[in-house]
Amino acid sequence: MRNVTAENITDVFKGYMSNEMDPRMREVMGSLVQHLHDFARDVNLSHEEWRTGIAFLEGCAAIETEDRHEFILASDVLGLSSLVDMLHSNADATSSSVLGPFHVSGAPELAVGGDMKRHFGGPMLLAEGVIRDTDGKPIPNAEIDIWQTAPNGLYASQDDEQDTFSFHGLMTVGDDGRYAFTTVKPVEYTVPTDGPVGDILNACGRHPWRPSHLHYIVKAPGFKTLVTEVFPNDDPYLDQDTVFGVRNDLVMKYEEKQAAAFPDGMVLSGNVSDPFLYVNFDVTLAAD
């Protein structure tokens, strides 16, 4: 095509795609370029603005590491990660929420009733619940991958003072589907702002704060894997999460209980002398 214009370039691009390409790839790429070209035409994108966009992508790539996923963070703060989650959530199951850029694979085994708080200070939290199917029946032998920030607001992958799997645990539930563990109360924290994503937040006049939360990945044979987060109902950033991860059914309530109410069957049973926080949060998985 010799006479490519601002008006026909999108159709020309689509015409260049092979008739033998994967149909889904054709649909996705065609729509992507359609919206990308429409965006440029809509805002009359300048050369300087185009170069700024390219510099943003290059900046993300420059600081991307095994422990720092700037492209995922960009997707998070732009709302794309949450939108994809919501498009594919099952209405009868627990809502999915963002994975975030700080998950560490290969977490150590954490027994039901195990402890992740260890020597860290801060209020103790006992979290438990049952992993169920959409009929309310417990799912035996489900696996739940749990992680969170330390009391300083940093994940293990961000903090040289923590070991690799600090506040990470991989639990396999029993026939009753019950999970239970102790940890420190999570705290609200800021997403990293020292890279290109921070520049976006600053340019938009947005804050970088996330409400405190626990991360879960829940798996079981025959069921869809669930990636989600759960949030306390009194967090100051609950209604302004910078990555748009909060859903109504993921909001829980911490209850304060006296030491005498600490249950048996936990790693710390018999060794708790101070009041602790408690939450019960059941997880529902959709069939695959």
C-alpha positions in Angstrom: 0.0 0.0 0.0 1.7 3.2 -1.2 -0.9 5.8 -0.1 -1.1 5.2 3.6 -2.9 8.1 5.4 -3.9 8.9 9.0 -7.4 7.8 8.1 -6.6 4.4 6.5 -3.5 3.2 8.3 -5.5 1.1 10.7 -7.2 -0.8 7.9 -3.9 -1.1 6.1 -2.4 -2.7 9.2 -5.2 -5.2 9.4 -4.8 -6.0 5.8 -1.2 -6.9 6.3 -2.1 -9.6 8.8 -1.9 -13.2 7.4 -5.2 -15.0 6.7 -3.5 -18.1 8.2 -2.8 -16.5 11.6 -4.5 -17.7 14.8 -8.1 -16.3 14.8 -7.8 -15.2 18.4 -4.5 -13.4 17.7 -6.2 -11.7 14.7 -9.0 -10.5 17.0 -6.7 -9.3 19.8 -4.1 -7.6 17.6 -6.7 -6.0 15.3 -8.6 -4.6 18.2 -5.4 -3.4 20.0 -4.2 -1.5 17.0 -7.6 -0.1 16.3 -7.8 1.4 19.8 -4.2 2.5 19.8 -4.6 4.3 16.5 -7.9 5.8 17.6 -6.3 7.0 20.8 -3.5 8.8 18.8 -6.0 10.4 16.5 -8.4 11.3 19.4 -5.7 13.3 21.3 -3.7 14.3 18.3 -0.6 12.7 19.9 2.5 14.8 19.4 6.0 13.5 18.7 7.2 14.6 22.1 4.3 12.8 23.8 5.0 9.7 21.7 8.7 9.8 22.9 7.5 10.2 26.5 5.5 7.1 26.1 8.4 5.1 24.6 10.6 6.4 27.4 8.1 5.1 30.0 8.2 1.6 28.5 12.0 1.7 28.3 12.1 2.9 31.9 10.0 -0.1 33.0 12.2 -2.5 31.2 15.3 -1.0 32.6 14.3 -1.7 36.3 12.5 -4.9 35.6 14.1 -7.8 37.6 13.1 -11.1 39.1 11.9 -9.3 42.2 10.7 -6.0 40.7 7.9 -6.2 38.1 7.4 -2.7 36.9 5.2 -3.7 34.0 2.8 -5.5 36.3 2.8 -2.5 38.6 1.9 -0.3 35.7 -0.9 -2.6 34.8 -2.1 -2.5 38.4 -2.2 1.3 38.8 -3.8 1.8 35.4 -6.6 -0.5 36.5 -6.0 -3.1 33.8 -5.1 -5.9 36.1 -8.3 -5.5 38.1 -10.4 -5.1 35.0 -9.1 -8.4 33.6 -9.8 -10.0 37.0 -13.4 -8.7 37.1 -14.0 -9.8 33.5 -13.2 -13.4 34.4 -14.5 -13.6 38.0 -17.3 -16.1 38.7 -20.3 -14.5 40.4 -20.9 -17.6 42.6 -17.3 -17.7 43.8 -15.0 -15.5 45.9 -13.9 -12.5 43.8 -10.4 -12.5 42.4 -8.1 -9.6 42.9 -4.7 -8.5 41.7 -1.7 -10.7 42.1 0.6 -7.7 42.5 4.3 -7.6 41.7 5.7 -9.1 44.9 4.6 -12.8 44.9 7.5 -15.2 45.5 7.2 -18.7 44.2 8.3 -21.8 46.1 7.1 -20.7 49.6 7.9 -23.2 52.4 5.2 -25.5 53.7 3.0 -24.0 56.4 1.0 -26.5 58.4 -2.7 -25.8 59.2 -2.4 -23.8 62.4 1.1 -22.7 61.6 2.7 -19.3 62.4 4.1 -16.7 60.1 4.6 -13.9 62.7 7.7 -15.5 64.3 9.9 -12.8 66.0 8.3 -9.8 64.3 6.6 -7.2 66.5 3.0 -5.9 66.0 -0.5 -7.1 66.8 -1.0 -10.8 66.3 -3.7 -11.9 63.9 -5.3 -15.4 63.8 -6.9 -15.9 60.4 -8.9 -19.0 59.5 -11.7 -20.2 57.3 -12.9 -23.0 55.1 -12.3 -23.5 51.4 -15.6 -24.5 49.8 -17.2 -25.2 46.5 -20.2 -23.2 45.2 -22.6 -25.6 46.9 -21.0 -24.8 50.3 -19.1 -28.1 50.6 -15.6 -28.1 51.9 -12.9 -28.9 49.4 -10.4 -31.4 50.8 -6.6 -31.1 50.1 -6.9 -27.6 48.6 -3.7 -25.6 48.5 -3.5 -22.0 49.7 -0.5 -19.8 49.1 -0.4 -17.0 51.6 1.8 -13.8 51.6 1.8 -10.3 53.0 4.0 -7.4 54.0 6.0 -7.2 57.2 5.1 -4.6 59.8 7.4 -2.1 58.0 5.2 -2.2 55.0 7.7 -4.1 52.8 7.4 -7.5 51.2 10.3 -9.9 51.6 11.5 -9.3 48.0 11.8 -5.5 48.8 13.7 -5.8 52.0 17.2 -7.0 52.6 16.5 -7.3 56.3 13.9 -10.1 55.7 14.7 -13.6 54.5 13.4 -14.7 51.1 10.2 -16.3 52.3 9.4 -14.0 55.2 5.6 -13.8 55.6 5.1 -16.4 52.9 3.6 -19.9 53.4 2.1 -22.7 51.4 -0.7 -24.6 53.2 -2.5 -27.8 52.2 -5.9 -28.2 54.0 -7.3 -31.4 55.3 -10.6 -33.1 54.5 -12.5 -30.4 56.3 -11.2 -27.7 54.0 -10.1 -25.6 56.9 -7.1 -23.3 56.8 -5.7 -21.5 59.9 -2.6 -19.5 60.7 -1.2 -16.8 62.9 0.6 -13.8 61.5 1.2 -10.1 62.3 -1.6 -7.7 61.4 -0.9 -6.4 57.8 -0.3 -2.7 57.4 -1.2 -0.3 54.6 1.7 0.5 52.4 2.8 2.5 49.3 3.6 0.9 45.9 7.1 1.7 44.7 7.2 5.2 43.3 10.9 5.4 42.5 10.4 4.3 38.9 8.2 5.1 35.8 5.0 4.1 37.6 5.7 6.7 40.3 6.0 9.3 37.5 2.5 8.3 36.3 1.0 8.6 39.8 2.6 12.0 40.3 1.5 13.3 36.9 -2.1 12.3 37.7 -2.0 13.8 41.2 -2.7 10.3 42.7 -1.4 8.8 45.9 0.5 5.5 46.0 -1.3 3.9 49.0 -2.8 0.4 49.2 -5.0 -0.7 52.1 -3.6 -3.5 54.3 -4.4 -7.0 53.1 -3.6 -10.7 53.0 -2.8 -12.3 49.6 -4.2 -15.8 48.8 -3.7 -18.1 45.8 -6.1 -21.0 46.2 -5.9 -24.2 44.1 -7.7 -27.5 44.0 -8.0 -30.2 41.3 -11.2 -29.7 39.3 -11.5 -26.0 40.4 -10.4 -22.7 38.9 -7.4 -21.2 40.6 -8.3 -18.1 42.6 -5.9 -15.2 43.1 -7.3 -12.8 45.6 -6.7 -10.4 48.6 -8.7 -9.8 51.7 -9.0 -6.4 53.4 -10.0 -5.2 56.9 -13.2 -3.0 57.0 -11.6 -0.2 59.0 -8.6 0.5 56.7 -8.3 4.2 55.8 -7.4 3.4 52.2 -10.2 0.8 51.6 -12.1 3.2 49.3 -9.1 4.6 47.5 -6.9 1.6 46.7 -4.3 2.8 44.1 -4.5 -0.5 42.2 -8.3 -0.9 42.4 -8.2 -4.3 44.2 -11.0 -4.0 46.7 -14.3 -5.9 46.2 -17.2 -6.0 48.6 -17.0 -9.7 49.3 -13.2 -9.4 50.1 -13.8 -7.0 53.0 -13.5 -8.7 56.5 -13.7 -7.6 60.1 -11.0 -8.1 62.7 -12.3 -9.0 66.2 -10.2 -8.4 69.3 -10.1 -11.4 71.6 -8.5 -12.1 74.9 -5.6 -14.5 75.2 -7.7 -17.0 77.0 -9.8 -17.4 73.8 -6.8 -18.5 71.7 -7.8 -21.9 70.4 -6.1 -25.3 70.7 -4.5 -26.9 67.8 -2.4 -24.0 66.7 1.4 -23.8 66.8 1.3 -21.0 69.3 -1.5 -22.6 71.5 -0.6 -22.3 75.2 2.0 -19.5 74.5 -0.3 -16.5 73.9 -0.5 -14.1 76.8 -1.8 -10.9 75.1 -5.0 -10.0 73.3 -5.0 -10.9 69.6 -7.0 -10.1 66.5 -9.2 -12.7 64.9 -10.9 -13.1 61.5 -12.8 -15.9 59.8 -12.9 -15.7 56.0 -14.2 -18.5 53.9 -13.1 -18.9 50.3 -15.4 -20.3 47.6 -13.9 -21.8 44.4 -15.7 -22.2 41.1 -15.6 -25.5 39.3 -13.2 -25.7 36.4 
